[in-house]
Amino acid sequence: RYAGLRGKYDFMAEIEGTFEQAAAASMVATSSGAISDFTILEDIDLNEVAKTAQKMASNYKEPGK
């Protein structure tokens, strides 16, 4: 899916795949000269991030303590 945008970016392409696939697409598109600024915005599950942070916080020790 392609969409025109207002603001910093002119357009976007929404694709599904791994981060590695998106990075490869970036390398190909920018090396061809077709695109000069390729930004990857990865969708994440904030609930999973919060769960992981909660687990990490229980074992976290401040430096020097």
mmCIF file of the N, C-alpha and C atoms, coordinates in Angstrom:
data_MODEL
# 
_entry.id   MODEL 
# 
loop_
_atom_site.group_PDB 
_atom_site.id 
_atom_site.type_symbol 
_atom_site.label_atom_id 
_atom_site.label_alt_id 
_atom_site.label_comp_id 
_atom_site.label_asym_id 
_atom_site.label_entity_id 
_atom_site.label_seq_id 
_atom_site.pdbx_PDB_ins_code 
_atom_site.Cartn_x 
_atom_site.Cartn_y 
_atom_site.Cartn_z 
_atom_site.occupancy 
_atom_site.B_iso_or_equiv 
_atom_site.pdbx_formal_charge 
_atom_site.auth_seq_id 
_atom_site.auth_comp_id 
_atom_site.auth_asym_id 
_atom_site.auth_atom_id 
_atom_site.pdbx_PDB_model_num 
ATOM 1   N N  . ARG A 1 1  ? 0.853  -1.172 0.000  1.00 0.00 ? 1  ARG A N  1 
ATOM 2   C CA . ARG A 1 1  ? 0.000  0.000  0.000  1.00 0.00 ? 1  ARG A CA 1 
ATOM 3   C C  . ARG A 1 1  ? 0.892  1.225  0.000  1.00 0.00 ? 1  ARG A C  1 
ATOM 4   N N  . TYR A 1 2  ? 0.597  2.173  -0.850 1.00 0.00 ? 2  TYR A N  1 
ATOM 5   C CA . TYR A 1 2  ? 1.310  3.444  -0.912 1.00 0.00 ? 2  TYR A CA 1 
ATOM 6   C C  . TYR A 1 2  ? 0.376  4.541  -0.437 1.00 0.00 ? 2  TYR A C  1 
ATOM 7   N N  . ALA A 1 3  ? 0.957  5.552  0.221  1.00 0.00 ? 3  ALA A N  1 
ATOM 8   C CA . ALA A 1 3  ? 0.142  6.683  0.689  1.00 0.00 ? 3  ALA A CA 1 
ATOM 9   C C  . ALA A 1 3  ? 0.958  7.953  0.594  1.00 0.00 ? 3  ALA A C  1 
ATOM 10  N N  . GLY A 1 4  ? 0.325  9.042  0.174  1.00 0.00 ? 4  GLY A N  1 
ATOM 11  C CA . GLY A 1 4  ? 0.967  10.360 0.186  1.00 0.00 ? 4  GLY A CA 1 
ATOM 12  C C  . GLY A 1 4  ? 0.852  10.927 1.593  1.00 0.00 ? 4  GLY A C  1 
ATOM 13  N N  . LEU A 1 5  ? 1.852  11.658 2.012  1.00 0.00 ? 5  LEU A N  1 
ATOM 14  C CA . LEU A 1 5  ? 1.885  12.193 3.370  1.00 0.00 ? 5  LEU A CA 1 
ATOM 15  C C  . LEU A 1 5  ? 2.130  13.689 3.365  1.00 0.00 ? 5  LEU A C  1 
ATOM 16  N N  . ARG A 1 6  ? 1.714  14.346 4.431  1.00 0.00 ? 6  ARG A N  1 
ATOM 17  C CA . ARG A 1 6  ? 2.060  15.752 4.635  1.00 0.00 ? 6  ARG A CA 1 
ATOM 18  C C  . ARG A 1 6  ? 3.109  15.793 5.738  1.00 0.00 ? 6  ARG A C  1 
ATOM 19  N N  . GLY A 1 7  ? 4.010  16.723 5.643  1.00 0.00 ? 7  GLY A N  1 
ATOM 20  C CA . GLY A 1 7  ? 5.049  16.822 6.664  1.00 0.00 ? 7  GLY A CA 1 
ATOM 21  C C  . GLY A 1 7  ? 6.401  16.420 6.124  1.00 0.00 ? 7  GLY A C  1 
ATOM 22  N N  . LYS A 1 8  ? 7.221  15.841 6.997  1.00 0.00 ? 8  LYS A N  1 
ATOM 23  C CA . LYS A 1 8  ? 8.609  15.511 6.654  1.00 0.00 ? 8  LYS A CA 1 
ATOM 24  C C  . LYS A 1 8  ? 8.720  14.514 5.492  1.00 0.00 ? 8  LYS A C  1 
ATOM 25  N N  . TYR A 1 9  ? 7.804  13.566 5.415  1.00 0.00 ? 9  TYR A N  1 
ATOM 26  C CA . TYR A 1 9  ? 7.897  12.517 4.407  1.00 0.00 ? 9  TYR A CA 1 
ATOM 27  C C  . TYR A 1 9  ? 6.907  12.769 3.277  1.00 0.00 ? 9  TYR A C  1 
ATOM 28  N N  . ASP A 1 10 ? 7.326  12.504 2.043  1.00 0.00 ? 10 ASP A N  1 
ATOM 29  C CA . ASP A 1 10 ? 6.475  12.714 0.875  1.00 0.00 ? 10 ASP A CA 1 
ATOM 30  C C  . ASP A 1 10 ? 5.487  11.569 0.669  1.00 0.00 ? 10 ASP A C  1 
ATOM 31  N N  . PHE A 1 11 ? 5.956  10.349 0.868  1.00 0.00 ? 11 PHE A N  1 
ATOM 32  C CA . PHE A 1 11 ? 5.077  9.189  0.707  1.00 0.00 ? 11 PHE A CA 1 
ATOM 33  C C  . PHE A 1 11 ? 5.609  8.050  1.542  1.00 0.00 ? 11 PHE A C  1 
ATOM 34  N N  . MET A 1 12 ? 4.773  7.020  1.695  1.00 0.00 ? 12 MET A N  1 
ATOM 35  C CA . MET A 1 12 ? 5.210  5.825  2.408  1.00 0.00 ? 12 MET A CA 1 
ATOM 36  C C  . MET A 1 12 ? 4.707  4.593  1.686  1.00 0.00 ? 12 MET A C  1 
ATOM 37  N N  . ALA A 1 13 ? 5.403  3.513  1.908  1.00 0.00 ? 13 ALA A N  1 
ATOM 38  C CA . ALA A 1 13 ? 4.969  2.210  1.429  1.00 0.00 ? 13 ALA A CA 1 
ATOM 39  C C  . ALA A 1 13 ? 4.852  1.314  2.657  1.00 0.00 ? 13 ALA A C  1 
ATOM 40  N N  . GLU A 1 14 ? 3.699  0.724  2.820  1.00 0.00 ? 14 GLU A N  1 
ATOM 41  C CA . GLU A 1 14 ? 3.484  -0.191 3.946  1.00 0.00 ? 14 GLU A CA 1 
ATOM 42  C C  . GLU A 1 14 ? 3.678  -1.605 3.432  1.00 0.00 ? 14 GLU A C  1 
ATOM 43  N N  . ILE A 1 15 ? 4.628  -2.309 4.037  1.00 0.00 ? 15 ILE A N  1 
ATOM 44  C CA . ILE A 1 15 ? 4.921  -3.671 3.602  1.00 0.00 ? 15 ILE A CA 1 
ATOM 45  C C  . ILE A 1 15 ? 4.997  -4.580 4.819  1.00 0.00 ? 15 ILE A C  1 
ATOM 46  N N  . GLU A 1 16 ? 4.838  -5.859 4.583  1.00 0.00 ? 16 GLU A N  1 
ATOM 47  C CA . GLU A 1 16 ? 4.998  -6.843 5.647  1.00 0.00 ? 16 GLU A CA 1 
ATOM 48  C C  . GLU A 1 16 ? 6.241  -7.655 5.363  1.00 0.00 ? 16 GLU A C  1 
ATOM 49  N N  . GLY A 1 17 ? 6.952  -8.004 6.410  1.00 0.00 ? 17 GLY A N  1 
ATOM 50  C CA . GLY A 1 17 ? 8.164  -8.791 6.287  1.00 0.00 ? 17 GLY A CA 1 
ATOM 51  C C  . GLY A 1 17 ? 9.015  -8.593 7.522  1.00 0.00 ? 17 GLY A C  1 
ATOM 52  N N  . THR A 1 18 ? 10.199 -9.151 7.481  1.00 0.00 ? 18 THR A N  1 
ATOM 53  C CA . THR A 1 18 ? 11.121 -9.016 8.601  1.00 0.00 ? 18 THR A CA 1 
ATOM 54  C C  . THR A 1 18 ? 11.888 -7.698 8.498  1.00 0.00 ? 18 THR A C  1 
ATOM 55  N N  . PHE A 1 19 ? 12.527 -7.321 9.584  1.00 0.00 ? 19 PHE A N  1 
ATOM 56  C CA . PHE A 1 19 ? 13.365 -6.128 9.556  1.00 0.00 ? 19 PHE A CA 1 
ATOM 57  C C  . PHE A 1 19 ? 14.483 -6.303 8.534  1.00 0.00 ? 19 PHE A C  1 
ATOM 58  N N  . GLU A 1 20 ? 15.030 -7.508 8.464  1.00 0.00 ? 20 GLU A N  1 
ATOM 59  C CA . GLU A 1 20 ? 16.111 -7.776 7.515  1.00 0.00 ? 20 GLU A CA 1 
ATOM 60  C C  . GLU A 1 20 ? 15.656 -7.566 6.081  1.00 0.00 ? 20 GLU A C  1 
ATOM 61  N N  . GLN A 1 21 ? 14.429 -7.956 5.775  1.00 0.00 ? 21 GLN A N  1 
ATOM 62  C CA . GLN A 1 21 ? 13.895 -7.744 4.429  1.00 0.00 ? 21 GLN A CA 1 
ATOM 63  C C  . GLN A 1 21 ? 13.717 -6.254 4.145  1.00 0.00 ? 21 GLN A C  1 
ATOM 64  N N  . ALA A 1 22 ? 13.244 -5.507 5.133  1.00 0.00 ? 22 ALA A N  1 
ATOM 65  C CA . ALA A 1 22 ? 13.082 -4.058 4.956  1.00 0.00 ? 22 ALA A CA 1 
ATOM 66  C C  . ALA A 1 22 ? 14.442 -3.391 4.774  1.00 0.00 ? 22 ALA A C  1 
ATOM 67  N N  . ALA A 1 23 ? 15.440 -3.828 5.528  1.00 0.00 ? 23 ALA A N  1 
ATOM 68  C CA . ALA A 1 23 ? 16.779 -3.264 5.396  1.00 0.00 ? 23 ALA A CA 1 
ATOM 69  C C  . ALA A 1 23 ? 17.356 -3.562 4.015  1.00 0.00 ? 23 ALA A C  1 
ATOM 70  N N  . ALA A 1 24 ? 17.107 -4.762 3.507  1.00 0.00 ? 24 ALA A N  1 
ATOM 71  C CA . ALA A 1 24 ? 17.572 -5.115 2.163  1.00 0.00 ? 24 ALA A CA 1 
ATOM 72  C C  . ALA A 1 24 ? 16.886 -4.245 1.116  1.00 0.00 ? 24 ALA A C  1 
ATOM 73  N N  . ALA A 1 25 ? 15.582 -4.021 1.277  1.00 0.00 ? 25 ALA A N  1 
ATOM 74  C CA . ALA A 1 25 ? 14.853 -3.154 0.343  1.00 0.00 ? 25 ALA A CA 1 
ATOM 75  C C  . ALA A 1 25 ? 15.432 -1.748 0.374  1.00 0.00 ? 25 ALA A C  1 
ATOM 76  N N  . SER A 1 26 ? 15.792 -1.277 1.557  1.00 0.00 ? 26 SER A N  1 
ATOM 77  C CA . SER A 1 26 ? 16.408 0.052  1.696  1.00 0.00 ? 26 SER A CA 1 
ATOM 78  C C  . SER A 1 26 ? 17.727 0.120  0.939  1.00 0.00 ? 26 SER A C  1 
ATOM 79  N N  . MET A 1 27 ? 18.544 -0.911 1.098  1.00 0.00 ? 27 MET A N  1 
ATOM 80  C CA . MET A 1 27 ? 19.841 -0.938 0.413  1.00 0.00 ? 27 MET A CA 1 
ATOM 81  C C  . MET A 1 27 ? 19.668 -0.895 -1.102 1.00 0.00 ? 27 MET A C  1 
ATOM 82  N N  . VAL A 1 28 ? 18.730 -1.671 -1.610 1.00 0.00 ? 28 VAL A N  1 
ATOM 83  C CA . VAL A 1 28 ? 18.503 -1.732 -3.060 1.00 0.00 ? 28 VAL A CA 1 
ATOM 84  C C  . VAL A 1 28 ? 17.970 -0.400 -3.581 1.00 0.00 ? 28 VAL A C  1 
ATOM 85  N N  . ALA A 1 29 ? 16.955 0.142  -2.902 1.00 0.00 ? 29 ALA A N  1 
ATOM 86  C CA . ALA A 1 29 ? 16.319 1.378  -3.374 1.00 0.00 ? 29 ALA A CA 1 
ATOM 87  C C  . ALA A 1 29 ? 17.274 2.563  -3.329 1.00 0.00 ? 29 ALA A C  1 
ATOM 88  N N  . THR A 1 30 ? 18.037 2.697  -2.249 1.00 0.00 ? 30 THR A N  1 
ATOM 89  C CA . THR A 1 30 ? 18.937 3.846  -2.150 1.00 0.00 ? 30 THR A CA 1 
ATOM 90  C C  . THR A 1 30 ? 20.158 3.694  -3.056 1.00 0.00 ? 30 THR A C  1 
ATOM 91  N N  . SER A 1 31 ? 20.660 2.462  -3.215 1.00 0.00 ? 31 SER A N  1 
ATOM 92  C CA . SER A 1 31 ? 21.833 2.286  -4.088 1.00 0.00 ? 31 SER A CA 1 
ATOM 93  C C  . SER A 1 31 ? 21.475 2.498  -5.554 1.00 0.00 ? 31 SER A C  1 
ATOM 94  N N  . SER A 1 32 ? 20.212 2.329  -5.913 1.00 0.00 ? 32 SER A N  1 
ATOM 95  C CA . SER A 1 32 ? 19.798 2.545  -7.296 1.00 0.00 ? 32 SER A CA 1 
ATOM 96  C C  . SER A 1 32 ? 19.647 4.028  -7.617 1.00 0.00 ? 32 SER A C  1 
ATOM 97  N N  . GLY A 1 33 ? 19.534 4.852  -6.563 1.00 0.00 ? 33 GLY A N  1 
ATOM 98  C CA . GLY A 1 33 ? 19.323 6.278  -6.760 1.00 0.00 ? 33 GLY A CA 1 
ATOM 99  C C  . GLY A 1 33 ? 17.854 6.654  -6.878 1.00 0.00 ? 33 GLY A C  1 
ATOM 100 N N  . ALA A 1 34 ? 16.969 5.650  -6.847 1.00 0.00 ? 34 ALA A N  1 
ATOM 101 C CA . ALA A 1 34 ? 15.531 5.923  -6.971 1.00 0.00 ? 34 ALA A CA 1 
ATOM 102 C C  . ALA A 1 34 ? 14.981 6.651  -5.745 1.00 0.00 ? 34 ALA A C  1 
ATOM 103 N N  . ILE A 1 35 ? 15.584 6.404  -4.601 1.00 0.00 ? 35 ILE A N  1 
ATOM 104 C CA . ILE A 1 35 ? 15.148 7.017  -3.337 1.00 0.00 ? 35 ILE A CA 1 
ATOM 105 C C  . ILE A 1 35 ? 16.386 7.524  -2.620 1.00 0.00 ? 35 ILE A C  1 
ATOM 106 N N  . SER A 1 36 ? 16.289 8.721  -2.058 1.00 0.00 ? 36 SER A N  1 
ATOM 107 C CA . SER A 1 36 ? 17.462 9.276  -1.372 1.00 0.00 ? 36 SER A CA 1 
ATOM 108 C C  . SER A 1 36 ? 17.373 9.167  0.149  1.00 0.00 ? 36 SER A C  1 
ATOM 109 N N  . ASP A 1 37 ? 16.179 8.970  0.678  1.00 0.00 ? 37 ASP A N  1 
ATOM 110 C CA . ASP A 1 37 ? 16.021 8.880  2.139  1.00 0.00 ? 37 ASP A CA 1 
ATOM 111 C C  . ASP A 1 37 ? 14.997 7.800  2.444  1.00 0.00 ? 37 ASP A C  1 
ATOM 112 N N  . PHE A 1 38 ? 15.452 6.668  2.931  1.00 0.00 ? 38 PHE A N  1 
ATOM 113 C CA . PHE A 1 38 ? 14.601 5.513  3.197  1.00 0.00 ? 38 PHE A CA 1 
ATOM 114 C C  . PHE A 1 38 ? 14.603 5.289  4.696  1.00 0.00 ? 38 PHE A C  1 
ATOM 115 N N  . THR A 1 39 ? 13.459 5.439  5.332  1.00 0.00 ? 39 THR A N  1 
ATOM 116 C CA . THR A 1 39 ? 13.353 5.268  6.773  1.00 0.00 ? 39 THR A CA 1 
ATOM 117 C C  . THR A 1 39 ? 12.471 4.066  7.067  1.00 0.00 ? 39 THR A C  1 
ATOM 118 N N  . ILE A 1 40 ? 12.943 3.179  7.933  1.00 0.00 ? 40 ILE A N  1 
ATOM 119 C CA . ILE A 1 40 ? 12.171 2.005  8.327  1.00 0.00 ? 40 ILE A CA 1 
ATOM 120 C C  . ILE A 1 40 ? 11.529 2.299  9.678  1.00 0.00 ? 40 ILE A C  1 
ATOM 121 N N  . LEU A 1 41 ? 10.220 2.203  9.726  1.00 0.00 ? 41 LEU A N  1 
ATOM 122 C CA . LEU A 1 41 ? 9.468  2.368  10.965 1.00 0.00 ? 41 LEU A CA 1 
ATOM 123 C C  . LEU A 1 41 ? 8.829  1.021  11.272 1.00 0.00 ? 41 LEU A C  1 
ATOM 124 N N  . GLU A 1 42 ? 9.286  0.396  12.331 1.00 0.00 ? 42 GLU A N  1 
ATOM 125 C CA . GLU A 1 42 ? 8.836  -0.954 12.650 1.00 0.00 ? 42 GLU A CA 1 
ATOM 126 C C  . GLU A 1 42 ? 7.702  -0.917 13.668 1.00 0.00 ? 42 GLU A C  1 
ATOM 127 N N  . ASP A 1 43 ? 6.640  -1.633 13.362 1.00 0.00 ? 43 ASP A N  1 
ATOM 128 C CA . ASP A 1 43 ? 5.492  -1.754 14.253 1.00 0.00 ? 43 ASP A CA 1 
ATOM 129 C C  . ASP A 1 43 ? 5.854  -2.689 15.411 1.00 0.00 ? 43 ASP A C  1 
ATOM 130 N N  . ILE A 1 44 ? 5.563  -2.262 16.647 1.00 0.00 ? 44 ILE A N  1 
ATOM 131 C CA . ILE A 1 44 ? 5.850  -3.105 17.803 1.00 0.00 ? 44 ILE A CA 1 
ATOM 132 C C  . ILE A 1 44 ? 4.613  -3.226 18.682 1.00 0.00 ? 44 ILE A C  1 
ATOM 133 N N  . ASP A 1 45 ? 4.589  -4.257 19.506 1.00 0.00 ? 45 ASP A N  1 
ATOM 134 C CA . ASP A 1 45 ? 3.502  -4.487 20.450 1.00 0.00 ? 45 ASP A CA 1 
ATOM 135 C C  . ASP A 1 45 ? 3.907  -3.853 21.782 1.00 0.00 ? 45 ASP A C  1 
ATOM 136 N N  . LEU A 1 46 ? 3.295  -2.721 22.129 1.00 0.00 ? 46 LEU A N  1 
ATOM 137 C CA . LEU A 1 46 ? 3.669  -2.015 23.357 1.00 0.00 ? 46 LEU A CA 1 
ATOM 138 C C  . LEU A 1 46 ? 3.377  -2.828 24.608 1.00 0.00 ? 46 LEU A C  1 
ATOM 139 N N  . ASN A 1 47 ? 2.385  -3.704 24.560 1.00 0.00 ? 47 ASN A N  1 
ATOM 140 C CA . ASN A 1 47 ? 2.114  -4.568 25.710 1.00 0.00 ? 47 ASN A CA 1 
ATOM 141 C C  . ASN A 1 47 ? 3.271  -5.524 25.963 1.00 0.00 ? 47 ASN A C  1 
ATOM 142 N N  . GLU A 1 48 ? 3.851  -6.077 24.898 1.00 0.00 ? 48 GLU A N  1 
ATOM 143 C CA . GLU A 1 48 ? 5.017  -6.953 25.041 1.00 0.00 ? 48 GLU A CA 1 
ATOM 144 C C  . GLU A 1 48 ? 6.231  -6.188 25.555 1.00 0.00 ? 48 GLU A C  1 
ATOM 145 N N  . VAL A 1 49 ? 6.397  -4.956 25.079 1.00 0.00 ? 49 VAL A N  1 
ATOM 146 C CA . VAL A 1 49 ? 7.501  -4.121 25.569 1.00 0.00 ? 49 VAL A CA 1 
ATOM 147 C C  . VAL A 1 49 ? 7.340  -3.877 27.072 1.00 0.00 ? 49 VAL A C  1 
ATOM 148 N N  . ALA A 1 50 ? 6.125  -3.565 27.513 1.00 0.00 ? 50 ALA A N  1 
ATOM 149 C CA . ALA A 1 50 ? 5.873  -3.308 28.933 1.00 0.00 ? 50 ALA A CA 1 
ATOM 150 C C  . ALA A 1 50 ? 6.125  -4.558 29.772 1.00 0.00 ? 50 ALA A C  1 
ATOM 151 N N  . LYS A 1 51 ? 5.727  -5.731 29.276 1.00 0.00 ? 51 LYS A N  1 
ATOM 152 C CA . LYS A 1 51 ? 5.978  -6.977 30.006 1.00 0.00 ? 51 LYS A CA 1 
ATOM 153 C C  . LYS A 1 51 ? 7.470  -7.228 30.168 1.00 0.00 ? 51 LYS A C  1 
ATOM 154 N N  . THR A 1 52 ? 8.207  -7.026 29.096 1.00 0.00 ? 52 THR A N  1 
ATOM 155 C CA . THR A 1 52 ? 9.656  -7.228 29.139 1.00 0.00 ? 52 THR A CA 1 
ATOM 156 C C  . THR A 1 52 ? 10.312 -6.229 30.086 1.00 0.00 ? 52 THR A C  1 
ATOM 157 N N  . ALA A 1 53 ? 9.871  -4.974 30.040 1.00 0.00 ? 53 ALA A N  1 
ATOM 158 C CA . ALA A 1 53 ? 10.419 -3.946 30.935 1.00 0.00 ? 53 ALA A CA 1 
ATOM 159 C C  . ALA A 1 53 ? 10.146 -4.296 32.390 1.00 0.00 ? 53 ALA A C  1 
ATOM 160 N N  . GLN A 1 54 ? 8.962  -4.813 32.668 1.00 0.00 ? 54 GLN A N  1 
ATOM 161 C CA . GLN A 1 54 ? 8.616  -5.190 34.040 1.00 0.00 ? 54 GLN A CA 1 
ATOM 162 C C  . GLN A 1 54 ? 9.536  -6.305 34.533 1.00 0.00 ? 54 GLN A C  1 
ATOM 163 N N  . LYS A 1 55 ? 9.800  -7.296 33.688 1.00 0.00 ? 55 LYS A N  1 
ATOM 164 C CA . LYS A 1 55 ? 10.707 -8.383 34.065 1.00 0.00 ? 55 LYS A CA 1 
ATOM 165 C C  . LYS A 1 55 ? 12.121 -7.846 34.296 1.00 0.00 ? 55 LYS A C  1 
ATOM 166 N N  . MET A 1 56 ? 12.572 -6.959 33.417 1.00 0.00 ? 56 MET A N  1 
ATOM 167 C CA . MET A 1 56 ? 13.924 -6.399 33.552 1.00 0.00 ? 56 MET A CA 1 
ATOM 168 C C  . MET A 1 56 ? 14.046 -5.558 34.818 1.00 0.00 ? 56 MET A C  1 
ATOM 169 N N  . ALA A 1 57 ? 13.018 -4.794 35.115 1.00 0.00 ? 57 ALA A N  1 
ATOM 170 C CA . ALA A 1 57 ? 13.049 -3.892 36.274 1.00 0.00 ? 57 ALA A CA 1 
ATOM 171 C C  . ALA A 1 57 ? 13.226 -4.673 37.577 1.00 0.00 ? 57 ALA A C  1 
ATOM 172 N N  . SER A 1 58 ? 12.690 -5.877 37.648 1.00 0.00 ? 58 SER A N  1 
ATOM 173 C CA . SER A 1 58 ? 12.797 -6.658 38.877 1.00 0.00 ? 58 SER A CA 1 
ATOM 174 C C  . SER A 1 58 ? 14.233 -7.116 39.163 1.00 0.00 ? 58 SER A C  1 
ATOM 175 N N  . ASN A 1 59 ? 15.086 -7.155 38.145 1.00 0.00 ? 59 ASN A N  1 
ATOM 176 C CA . ASN A 1 59 ? 16.486 -7.583 38.306 1.00 0.00 ? 59 ASN A CA 1 
ATOM 177 C C  . ASN A 1 59 ? 17.481 -6.438 38.124 1.00 0.00 ? 59 ASN A C  1 
ATOM 178 N N  . TYR A 1 60 ? 16.999 -5.244 37.852 1.00 0.00 ? 60 TYR A N  1 
ATOM 179 C CA . TYR A 1 60 ? 17.897 -4.135 37.552 1.00 0.00 ? 60 TYR A CA 1 
ATOM 180 C C  . TYR A 1 60 ? 18.592 -3.625 38.796 1.00 0.00 ? 60 TYR A C  1 
ATOM 181 N N  . LYS A 1 61 ? 19.889 -3.403 38.674 1.00 0.00 ? 61 LYS A N  1 
ATOM 182 C CA . LYS A 1 61 ? 20.683 -2.810 39.755 1.00 0.00 ? 61 LYS A CA 1 
ATOM 183 C C  . LYS A 1 61 ? 21.364 -1.575 39.205 1.00 0.00 ? 61 LYS A C  1 
ATOM 184 N N  . GLU A 1 62 ? 21.215 -0.464 39.901 1.00 0.00 ? 62 GLU A N  1 
ATOM 185 C CA . GLU A 1 62 ? 21.842 0.772  39.452 1.00 0.00 ? 62 GLU A CA 1 
ATOM 186 C C  . GLU A 1 62 ? 23.358 0.630  39.482 1.00 0.00 ? 62 GLU A C  1 
ATOM 187 N N  . PRO A 1 63 ? 24.042 1.283  38.548 1.00 0.00 ? 63 PRO A N  1 
ATOM 188 C CA . PRO A 1 63 ? 25.515 1.225  38.574 1.00 0.00 ? 63 PRO A CA 1 
ATOM 189 C C  . PRO A 1 63 ? 26.057 1.697  39.919 1.00 0.00 ? 63 PRO A C  1 
ATOM 190 N N  . GLY A 1 64 ? 26.998 0.962  40.428 1.00 0.00 ? 64 GLY A N  1 
ATOM 191 C CA . GLY A 1 64 ? 27.635 1.325  41.702 1.00 0.00 ? 64 GLY A CA 1 
ATOM 192 C C  . GLY A 1 64 ? 26.874 0.854  42.925 1.00 0.00 ? 64 GLY A C  1 
ATOM 193 N N  . LYS A 1 65 ? 25.771 0.171  42.748 1.00 0.00 ? 65 LYS A N  1 
ATOM 194 C CA . LYS A 1 65 ? 25.007 -0.310 43.916 1.00 0.00 ? 65 LYS A CA 1 
ATOM 195 C C  . LYS A 1 65 ? 24.956 -1.806 43.964 1.00 0.00 ? 65 LYS A C  1 
# 
